[in-house]
Amino acid sequence: MAKRKGVSWRDVKTELLEDGEFAKAVKEIEPQYELISQIIEARIEQKITQDELAQRVDTKQSNISRLESGEYNPTISFLKKIAEGLNMELHVSLKPKLH
């Protein structure tokens, strides 16, 4: 397969983040993205499917899918169930803003 020439994602991301509004939007969703990434990573590391996790937390697979895709804004109690289903603990914290 021939190597394709183009712009790297890193270059595109850097350019996009130079836009103040875009950078602000990214910053706003960052905590949600980080948490979702941790959930997906833990589930994959434990070699369990979305359906298996759903069974562990007494919910539907579609709810896990929506959570992992970012289409669902979960409650703290639901996130606690997810953590328990992954044999983990949920920790929520507030930090001072960095200017």
N, CA and C of each residue as an Amber inpcrd file, in Angstrom:
protein
   297
   0.8430000  -1.1730000   0.0000000   0.0000000   0.0000000   0.0000000
   0.8910000   1.2400000   0.0000000   0.6160000   2.1480000  -0.8910000
   1.4060000   3.3690000  -0.9960000   1.0840000   4.3130000   0.1540000
   2.1030000   5.0040000   0.6020000   1.9050000   5.9660000   1.6740000
   1.2020000   7.1940000   1.1070000   0.1180000   7.5840000   1.7700000
  -0.6570000   8.7270000   1.3000000  -0.1190000  10.0060000   1.9130000
  -0.1180000  11.0330000   1.0960000   0.3140000  12.3390000   1.5880000
  -0.9140000  13.1160000   2.0130000  -0.7510000  13.9120000   3.0150000
  -1.8630000  14.7150000   3.4990000  -1.4580000  15.4310000   4.7650000
  -2.4480000  15.9180000   5.4320000  -2.2310000  16.6580000   6.6700000
  -2.4530000  15.7070000   7.8430000  -1.5770000  15.7630000   8.8060000
  -1.7120000  14.8830000   9.9690000  -2.8100000  15.3990000  10.8890000
  -3.3860000  14.4850000  11.6760000  -4.4150000  14.8780000  12.6360000
  -3.8450000  15.8740000  13.6390000  -2.6170000  15.6670000  14.0400000
  -1.9780000  16.5680000  15.0110000  -1.9520000  18.0010000  14.4720000
  -1.6250000  18.1580000  13.1820000  -1.5940000  19.4920000  12.5760000
  -2.9940000  20.1030000  12.5070000  -3.9770000  19.2860000  12.1410000
  -5.3610000  19.7690000  12.0640000  -5.8360000  20.1830000  13.4470000
  -5.5730000  19.3410000  14.4470000  -5.9960000  19.6360000  15.8180000
  -5.3620000  20.9370000  16.3160000  -4.0730000  21.1070000  16.0590000
  -3.3800000  22.3230000  16.4750000  -4.0130000  23.5520000  15.8440000
  -4.3110000  23.4630000  14.5510000  -4.9310000  24.5870000  13.8540000
  -6.3300000  24.8780000  14.4040000  -7.1080000  23.8230000  14.6430000
  -8.4590000  24.0110000  15.1640000  -8.4420000  24.6560000  16.5510000
  -7.4970000  24.2480000  17.3880000  -7.4330000  24.7650000  18.7540000
  -6.9920000  26.2240000  18.8100000  -6.4940000  26.7520000  17.6970000
  -6.1460000  28.1710000  17.6350000  -7.4020000  29.0390000  17.5880000
  -8.5180000  28.4290000  17.1850000  -9.8110000  29.1300000  17.1660000
 -10.3370000  29.1490000  18.5930000 -10.4900000  30.3270000  19.1640000
 -10.8980000  30.4780000  20.5630000 -12.2110000  29.7870000  20.8920000
 -13.2160000  29.9100000  20.0220000 -14.5110000  29.2790000  20.2810000
 -14.4060000  27.7620000  20.2490000 -13.6330000  27.2490000  19.3020000
 -13.4520000  25.8060000  19.2100000 -12.7180000  25.2970000  20.4460000
 -11.6650000  25.9870000  20.8450000 -10.8910000  25.5880000  22.0200000
 -11.7690000  25.5950000  23.2720000 -12.6450000  26.5920000  23.3870000
 -13.5570000  26.6650000  24.5340000 -14.5180000  25.4860000  24.5390000
 -15.0510000  25.1260000  23.3720000 -15.9760000  23.9940000  23.2670000
 -15.2740000  22.6910000  23.6430000 -14.0480000  22.5260000  23.2000000
 -13.2740000  21.3240000  23.5440000 -13.0580000  21.2590000  25.0450000
 -12.7220000  22.3740000  25.6440000 -12.4790000  22.4240000  27.0920000
 -13.7370000  22.0530000  27.8780000 -14.9000000  22.4690000  27.3740000
 -16.1590000  22.1880000  28.0630000 -16.5000000  20.7000000  28.0800000
 -16.1680000  19.9770000  27.0170000 -16.5150000  18.5500000  26.9620000
 -15.3830000  17.6390000  27.4310000 -14.2520000  18.2160000  27.7550000
 -13.0920000  17.4220000  28.1600000 -13.3580000  16.4820000  29.3420000
 -13.9910000  16.9450000  30.4410000 -14.2310000  16.0190000  31.5600000
 -15.0990000  14.8230000  31.1530000 -16.1420000  15.0730000  30.3690000
 -17.0020000  13.9840000  29.9120000 -16.2140000  13.0090000  29.0310000
 -15.4270000  13.5480000  28.1090000 -14.6270000  12.7060000  27.2210000
 -13.6410000  11.8530000  28.0140000 -13.0000000  12.4420000  28.9950000
 -12.0260000  11.6960000  29.8090000 -12.6990000  10.5530000  30.5690000
 -13.8490000  10.8250000  31.1590000 -14.5590000   9.7940000  31.9060000
 -15.0220000   8.6690000  30.9860000 -15.5840000   9.0210000  29.8500000
 -16.0290000   8.0060000  28.8850000 -14.8450000   7.1540000  28.4500000
 -13.7180000   7.8000000  28.1770000 -12.5230000   7.0570000  27.7640000
 -12.0810000   6.0740000  28.8420000 -12.1580000   6.4850000  30.1080000
 -11.7700000   5.6040000  31.2080000 -12.7150000   4.4010000  31.3070000
 -14.0030000   4.6490000  31.1110000 -14.9840000   3.5550000  31.1710000
 -14.7250000   2.5470000  30.0510000 -14.5460000   3.0510000  28.8340000
 -14.3020000   2.1630000  27.6970000 -13.0080000   1.3850000  27.9010000
 -11.9660000   2.0780000  28.3250000 -10.6720000   1.4310000  28.5400000
 -10.7760000   0.3240000  29.5950000 -11.4500000   0.6010000  30.6990000
 -11.6030000  -0.3990000  31.7650000 -12.4010000  -1.6050000  31.2650000
 -13.4660000  -1.3400000  30.5180000 -14.2990000  -2.4380000  30.0020000
 -13.4900000  -3.3200000  29.0500000 -12.7140000  -2.6900000  28.1770000
 -11.9100000  -3.4490000  27.2110000 -10.8030000  -4.2240000  27.9230000
 -10.1500000  -3.5830000  28.8930000  -9.0840000  -4.2630000  29.6540000
  -9.6260000  -5.4970000  30.3780000 -10.8670000  -5.4160000  30.8440000
 -11.4850000  -6.5360000  31.5490000 -12.1060000  -7.5500000  30.5900000
 -12.0100000  -7.2370000  29.2950000 -12.5140000  -8.1330000  28.2480000
 -14.0010000  -8.4470000  28.4300000 -14.7740000  -7.3920000  28.7060000
 -16.2180000  -7.5810000  28.8050000 -16.9080000  -6.7140000  27.7540000
 -18.0260000  -7.1940000  27.2780000 -18.7950000  -6.4670000  26.2740000
 -19.6940000  -5.4320000  26.9440000 -20.2630000  -4.5790000  26.1180000
 -21.2420000  -3.6270000  26.6380000 -22.4100000  -4.3800000  27.2650000
 -22.8150000  -5.4730000  26.6440000 -23.9330000  -6.2570000  27.1730000
 -23.5960000  -6.8460000  28.5430000 -22.3820000  -7.3500000  28.6980000
 -21.9770000  -7.9030000  29.9970000 -21.9460000  -6.8190000  31.0730000
 -21.4450000  -5.6360000  30.7200000 -21.4390000  -4.5410000  31.6840000
 -22.8680000  -4.1450000  32.0350000 -23.7230000  -4.0950000  31.0410000
 -25.1340000  -3.7520000  31.2730000 -25.7780000  -4.7420000  32.2430000
 -25.4910000  -6.0180000  32.0720000 -26.0520000  -7.0300000  32.9780000
 -25.5380000  -6.8140000  34.4020000 -24.2720000  -6.4510000  34.5290000
 -23.6920000  -6.2220000  35.8590000 -24.3460000  -5.0520000  36.5830000
 -24.8000000  -4.0540000  35.8290000 -25.3680000  -2.8540000  36.4640000
 -26.8790000  -2.7830000  36.3090000 -27.4720000  -3.8720000  35.8300000
 -28.9280000  -3.9850000  35.7050000 -29.5120000  -2.8770000  34.8270000
 -28.9510000  -2.7660000  33.6250000 -29.4690000  -1.8210000  32.6430000
 -29.4200000  -2.4830000  31.2720000 -29.7780000  -1.7520000  30.2530000
 -29.7640000  -2.2670000  28.8870000 -28.4350000  -1.9510000  28.2160000
 -28.0570000  -2.8030000  27.2790000 -26.8340000  -2.5790000  26.5080000
 -26.8970000  -1.2410000  25.7880000 -28.0750000  -0.8630000  25.3250000
 -28.2110000   0.4050000  24.5970000 -27.8560000   1.5960000  25.4900000
 -28.1030000   1.4840000  26.7910000 -27.7230000   2.5590000  27.7120000
 -26.2060000   2.6760000  27.8340000 -25.5300000   1.5370000  27.8410000
 -24.0630000   1.5480000  27.8830000 -23.5270000   2.1420000  26.5840000
 -24.1120000   1.7560000  25.4750000 -23.6930000   2.2790000  24.1690000
 -23.8700000   3.7930000  24.1020000 -25.0010000   4.2850000  24.5630000
 -25.2600000   5.7270000  24.5490000 -24.2780000   6.4570000  25.4630000
 -23.9870000   5.8640000  26.6090000 -23.0190000   6.4580000  27.5310000
 -21.6480000   6.5520000  26.8600000 -21.2020000   5.4450000  26.2750000
 -19.8790000   5.4000000  25.6730000 -19.7600000   6.2880000  24.4390000
 -20.8660000   6.5560000  23.7680000 -20.8220000   7.4090000  22.5750000
 -20.9670000   8.8870000  22.9200000 -21.2520000   9.1830000  24.1910000
 -21.4060000  10.5610000  24.6100000 -22.8030000  11.1160000  24.3750000
 -23.7400000  10.2490000  24.0220000 -25.1080000  10.6800000  23.7400000
 -25.9800000  10.7250000  24.9930000 -25.4120000  10.3560000  26.1230000
 -26.1840000  10.2510000  27.3570000 -25.4640000  11.0150000  28.4520000
 -26.1900000  11.8470000  29.1580000 -25.6180000  12.5940000  30.2700000
 -26.0120000  11.8650000  31.5610000 -25.1430000  11.0010000  32.0650000
 -25.5080000  10.1410000  33.1940000 -25.5510000  10.8720000  34.5260000
 -26.3060000  10.3010000  35.4360000 -26.3350000  10.8020000  36.8080000
 -25.1170000  10.2510000  37.5500000 -24.8210000  10.8610000  38.6740000
 -23.7220000  10.3640000  39.5080000 -24.0370000   8.9440000  39.9790000
 -25.2890000   8.6700000  40.3280000 -25.6400000   7.3270000  40.8060000
 -25.4510000   6.2840000  39.6990000 -25.7460000   6.6470000  38.4480000
 -25.5300000   5.6990000  37.3480000 -24.0330000   5.4650000  37.1420000
 -23.2480000   6.5260000  37.2170000 -21.8000000   6.3800000  37.0810000
 -21.2230000   5.5200000  38.2090000 -21.8050000   5.6520000  39.4010000
 -21.3580000   4.8220000  40.5220000 -21.6470000   3.3510000  40.2240000
 -22.8280000   3.0620000  39.6650000 -23.1590000   1.6800000  39.2850000
 -22.1830000   1.1600000  38.2350000 -21.8540000   2.0050000  37.2590000
 -20.9010000   1.6150000  36.2120000 -19.5520000   1.2810000  36.8510000
 -19.0960000   2.1470000  37.7490000 -17.8220000   1.9030000  38.4220000
 -17.8510000   0.5790000  39.1800000 -18.9350000   0.3380000  39.9050000
 -19.0530000  -0.9150000  40.6540000 -19.0790000  -2.1070000  39.7000000
 -19.7640000  -1.9550000  38.5730000 -19.8120000  -3.0230000  37.5780000
 -18.4520000  -3.3340000  36.9830000 -17.5740000  -2.3520000  37.0130000
 -16.2080000  -2.5240000  36.5240000 -15.2330000  -2.8350000  37.6670000
 -15.7810000  -3.0640000  38.8540000 -14.9750000  -3.3240000  40.0530000
 -13.9980000  -2.1750000  40.3160000 -14.5490000  -0.9680000  40.2080000
 -13.7580000   0.2330000  40.4130000 -14.5200000   1.1680000  41.3510000
 -13.8800000   2.2750000  41.7170000 -14.5160000   3.2980000  42.5340000
 -14.6670000   4.5610000  41.7040000 -15.7410000   5.2890000  41.9530000
 -15.9580000   6.5700000  41.2970000 -15.4750000   7.6740000  42.2220000
 -14.6570000   8.5670000  41.6920000 -14.1840000   9.7310000  42.4320000
 -14.5180000  10.9640000  41.6150000 -15.1910000  11.9170000  42.2360000
 -15.5400000  13.1730000  41.5860000 -14.8740000  14.2850000  42.3700000
 -14.2890000  15.2290000  41.6670000 -13.6180000  16.3130000  42.3720000
 -13.7850000  17.6230000  41.6230000 -13.6440000  18.6960000  42.3610000
 -13.6370000  20.0330000  41.7970000 -12.2370000  20.5850000  41.9820000
 -11.7470000  21.2690000  40.9510000 -10.4140000  21.8510000  41.0100000
 -10.4830000  23.3120000  40.6290000  -9.5960000  24.1120000  41.1810000
  -9.5740000  25.5240000  40.7870000  -9.2440000  25.6690000  39.3090000
  -9.8420000  26.6680000  38.6770000  -9.5390000  26.9390000  37.2700000
  -8.1300000  27.4750000  37.1520000  -7.4660000  27.0680000  36.1000000
  -6.1480000  27.6180000  35.7960000  -6.3410000  28.7120000  34.7470000
  -5.8020000  29.8510000  35.0110000  -5.9920000  30.9710000  34.0670000
  -4.8610000  31.0840000  33.1280000
